[in-house]
Amino acid sequence: MTTMTAANRIDEEAGGRGDLLRWTVLLLVLEPLLMYAAFFVLSSSINWPASLDEPAAVNLPLITEQRAAVVVGYGAYLAYSLLILPLAVMLYFALKGRGASPLLAVAAAVGAVSALARALGIVRWLFLMPSLAEVYGDPASSPAAREAVEVAYTAFNEYAGGVGELLGVALTGAVWVGLSSVALLRSGRFPRWIGLLGLLAAVLLLPGLLPVVGLDVGSLFAVVGGNVLLIWMLALAVVLFRSPQPKAA
């Protein structure tokens, strides 16, 4: 009886690990799909991400004209960003039984911070900016009101953009990917190239901090690094899907 109970428990644990792995793989595939959907919708409607550097006089009328596209595009981008939190946690639990180092626990915590910081930067385009655009485009608005809207637009872009793009993407995003990749390399159970690809993504994301010191080239690295990150996610999904299941003790 005891032997049967132990065997059942081992089967349940193995099944739970299998379910966790499948959900992790699913998230790793879903994330690039969401990000590319957001890019396709926003780039074709409001010239994103180049429009992020445009003033209120350019962007606010665009937001009014392309309201539906803005909601869909930034909604997909918000979903992508928030899903980094469960993905970071699930990667920790999916890999910790495969020889991955304790760095994954730190990576999971940093990934959660990255997800929340990204979300704080994105929600302004879904709630605040449409309201500002409505006031800015209202024919009854006075010049003083429009000037106040421009000041608010600039201030919130500086604050939320700094939190989302600098803290969420360039700093914590790079640290999360970097630590996860080091853990994959140290485990010895995965191809070295998947860890090296993740480290390359992390290195390319870090220069996104350069605008803090007045260097605009950081945005170029952020775009390239973001694409390498999405490729890493898809590649990691394939590697995890094809990797053998760890046996229960």
C-alpha positions as CSV (number, residue, x, y, z in Angstrom):
1,M,0.0,0.0,0.0
2,T,2.8,2.3,0.9
3,T,4.7,1.5,-2.2
4,M,1.6,2.2,-4.3
5,T,1.1,5.5,-2.6
6,A,4.7,6.5,-3.2
7,A,4.5,5.5,-6.8
8,N,1.3,7.5,-7.3
9,R,3.0,10.5,-5.7
10,I,5.9,10.3,-8.0
11,D,3.6,10.0,-11.0
12,E,1.7,13.1,-9.8
13,E,4.9,15.0,-9.4
14,A,6.2,14.0,-12.8
15,G,2.8,15.0,-14.3
16,G,2.9,18.4,-12.5
17,R,6.4,19.1,-13.9
18,G,5.2,18.2,-17.3
19,D,2.3,20.5,-17.1
20,L,4.5,23.3,-15.8
21,L,7.0,22.7,-18.7
22,R,4.2,22.8,-21.3
23,W,2.8,26.1,-19.9
24,T,6.3,27.6,-19.8
25,V,6.9,26.6,-23.4
26,L,3.5,28.1,-24.4
27,L,4.3,31.4,-22.7
28,L,7.7,31.5,-24.4
29,V,6.0,31.1,-27.8
30,L,3.1,33.5,-27.0
31,E,5.4,36.4,-25.9
32,P,7.0,37.0,-29.3
33,L,3.6,36.7,-31.0
34,L,2.2,39.4,-28.7
35,M,5.2,41.7,-29.2
36,Y,5.2,41.4,-33.0
37,A,1.5,41.9,-33.1
38,A,1.9,45.1,-31.0
39,F,4.7,46.3,-33.3
40,F,2.8,45.6,-36.5
41,V,-0.4,47.5,-35.3
42,L,1.4,50.4,-33.7
43,S,4.0,50.9,-36.4
44,S,1.4,51.0,-39.2
45,S,-0.9,53.3,-37.3
46,I,1.2,55.8,-35.3
47,N,4.8,55.1,-36.6
48,W,5.8,53.4,-33.4
49,P,8.4,53.3,-31.9
50,A,9.8,56.4,-33.7
51,S,6.7,58.3,-32.5
52,L,7.8,58.0,-28.9
53,D,10.2,60.9,-29.5
54,E,7.6,63.1,-31.2
55,P,6.0,66.1,-29.4
56,A,2.4,66.3,-28.2
57,A,1.5,68.3,-31.3
58,V,2.3,65.3,-33.5
59,N,1.3,62.4,-31.3
60,L,-1.9,63.5,-29.7
61,P,-3.8,64.0,-32.9
62,L,-2.5,60.6,-34.1
63,I,-3.9,59.0,-30.9
64,T,-7.3,60.6,-31.6
65,E,-7.3,59.4,-35.2
66,Q,-6.0,55.9,-34.5
67,R,-7.7,55.3,-31.1
68,A,-8.7,51.7,-31.9
69,A,-5.3,50.8,-33.1
70,V,-3.6,52.4,-30.1
71,V,-5.8,50.4,-27.7
72,V,-5.2,47.1,-29.6
73,G,-1.5,47.7,-30.1
74,Y,-0.6,48.9,-26.6
75,G,-3.0,46.3,-25.2
76,A,-0.9,43.6,-26.8
77,Y,2.3,45.3,-25.6
78,L,0.9,45.5,-22.0
79,A,-0.1,41.8,-22.1
80,Y,3.4,40.9,-23.3
81,S,5.0,42.9,-20.5
82,L,2.8,41.6,-17.7
83,L,3.3,38.0,-18.8
84,I,7.0,38.4,-18.2
85,L,6.2,38.1,-14.5
86,P,4.6,34.6,-14.6
87,L,7.1,33.5,-17.3
88,A,10.1,34.4,-15.0
89,V,8.5,32.5,-12.1
90,M,7.6,29.5,-14.2
91,L,11.1,29.4,-15.7
92,Y,12.5,29.2,-12.2
93,F,10.3,26.2,-11.3
94,A,10.7,24.5,-14.7
95,L,14.5,24.7,-14.6
96,K,15.4,24.3,-10.9
97,G,15.1,20.5,-11.2
98,R,17.4,20.4,-14.2
99,G,20.6,21.4,-12.6
100,A,20.1,25.2,-13.0
101,S,21.8,27.4,-10.5
102,P,20.2,29.4,-7.6
103,L,20.7,32.5,-9.8
104,L,17.3,31.6,-11.3
105,A,15.6,32.6,-8.1
106,V,17.2,36.1,-8.3
107,A,16.3,36.2,-12.0
108,A,12.7,35.4,-11.3
109,A,12.5,38.3,-8.8
110,V,14.2,40.7,-11.2
111,G,11.8,39.5,-14.0
112,A,8.8,40.4,-11.8
113,V,10.2,43.9,-11.3
114,S,10.8,44.2,-15.0
115,A,7.2,43.3,-15.8
116,L,5.7,45.8,-13.4
117,A,8.0,48.6,-14.5
118,R,7.2,48.0,-18.2
119,A,3.5,47.9,-17.4
120,L,3.7,51.3,-15.6
121,G,5.3,52.8,-18.7
122,I,2.7,51.4,-21.1
123,V,-0.6,52.1,-19.3
124,R,-0.2,55.9,-19.9
125,W,-0.9,55.2,-23.6
126,L,-4.1,53.4,-22.8
127,F,-5.6,55.8,-20.2
128,L,-3.8,59.1,-19.8
129,M,-2.8,60.0,-23.4
130,P,-6.3,59.5,-24.9
131,S,-7.7,61.9,-22.3
132,L,-5.0,64.4,-23.1
133,A,-5.6,64.0,-26.8
134,E,-9.3,64.6,-26.3
135,V,-8.6,67.9,-24.5
136,Y,-5.9,68.9,-27.0
137,G,-8.1,68.3,-30.0
138,D,-11.2,69.9,-28.6
139,P,-11.9,73.1,-30.6
140,A,-13.3,74.7,-27.5
141,S,-9.9,74.3,-25.6
142,S,-8.1,77.5,-25.0
143,P,-4.4,78.0,-25.9
144,A,-3.6,77.9,-22.2
145,A,-5.3,74.5,-21.9
146,R,-3.4,73.1,-24.9
147,E,-0.2,74.4,-23.4
148,A,-1.0,72.7,-20.1
149,V,-1.7,69.4,-22.0
150,E,1.7,69.7,-23.7
151,V,3.4,70.1,-20.3
152,A,1.6,67.1,-18.9
153,Y,2.4,65.0,-22.0
154,T,6.1,65.8,-21.7
155,A,6.2,65.3,-18.0
156,F,4.5,61.9,-18.0
157,N,6.5,60.7,-21.0
158,E,9.7,61.6,-19.1
159,Y,8.6,59.8,-16.0
160,A,6.7,56.8,-17.3
161,G,9.1,56.4,-20.2
162,G,12.0,56.3,-17.9
163,V,10.4,53.7,-15.6
164,G,9.2,51.5,-18.5
165,E,12.0,51.8,-21.0
166,L,15.0,52.4,-18.9
167,L,14.2,50.5,-15.7
168,G,11.8,47.9,-17.1
169,V,13.5,47.1,-20.4
170,A,17.1,48.2,-20.4
171,L,18.0,47.5,-16.7
172,T,15.9,44.8,-15.1
173,G,15.0,43.2,-18.5
174,A,18.7,42.8,-19.3
175,V,19.5,41.5,-15.8
176,W,16.6,39.0,-15.9
177,V,17.7,37.6,-19.3
178,G,21.4,37.7,-18.4
179,L,20.9,35.8,-15.1
180,S,18.6,33.2,-16.7
181,S,21.2,32.6,-19.4
182,V,24.0,32.2,-16.9
183,A,21.9,29.7,-15.0
184,L,21.3,27.8,-18.3
185,L,25.0,27.7,-19.0
186,R,25.9,26.6,-15.5
187,S,23.4,23.8,-15.5
188,G,25.3,21.9,-18.2
189,R,22.1,20.3,-19.4
190,F,21.2,22.7,-22.2
191,P,23.1,23.7,-25.4
192,R,25.6,26.4,-24.7
193,W,24.3,28.5,-27.6
194,I,21.0,29.1,-25.9
195,G,22.8,30.6,-22.9
196,L,25.1,32.6,-25.1
197,L,22.2,33.9,-27.2
198,G,20.5,35.1,-24.0
199,L,23.7,36.9,-22.9
200,L,23.9,38.6,-26.3
201,A,20.3,39.9,-25.8
202,A,21.2,41.1,-22.3
203,V,24.3,42.9,-23.6
204,L,22.3,44.6,-26.4
205,L,19.5,45.7,-24.0
206,L,21.9,47.4,-21.5
207,P,22.9,50.3,-23.8
208,G,19.2,51.3,-23.7
209,L,20.3,53.2,-20.5
210,L,22.5,55.5,-22.6
211,P,19.8,58.2,-23.0
212,V,20.3,58.8,-19.3
213,V,23.7,60.4,-20.2
214,G,22.4,62.0,-23.3
215,L,23.4,59.4,-25.9
216,D,20.5,58.6,-28.3
217,V,22.1,55.5,-29.8
218,G,20.8,53.5,-26.9
219,S,17.4,53.3,-28.6
220,L,18.9,51.5,-31.6
221,F,20.5,48.9,-29.2
222,A,17.1,48.5,-27.5
223,V,15.4,47.7,-30.7
224,V,18.1,45.2,-31.8
225,G,18.3,43.7,-28.3
226,G,14.5,43.4,-28.1
227,N,14.5,41.4,-31.3
228,V,17.3,39.1,-30.1
229,L,15.3,38.6,-26.8
230,L,12.3,37.5,-28.8
231,I,14.4,35.1,-30.8
232,W,15.9,33.8,-27.5
233,M,12.4,33.1,-26.2
234,L,11.4,31.1,-29.2
235,A,14.7,29.2,-29.2
236,L,14.4,28.4,-25.5
237,A,10.8,27.2,-26.1
238,V,12.2,24.7,-28.7
239,V,15.0,23.6,-26.4
240,L,12.7,23.0,-23.4
241,F,10.2,21.2,-25.5
242,R,12.8,18.8,-26.8
243,S,14.7,18.4,-23.6
244,P,14.1,15.1,-21.6
245,Q,12.0,15.2,-18.5
246,P,13.9,15.0,-15.2
247,K,13.1,11.8,-13.3
248,A,11.5,12.0,-9.9
249,A,13.7,10.8,-7.0
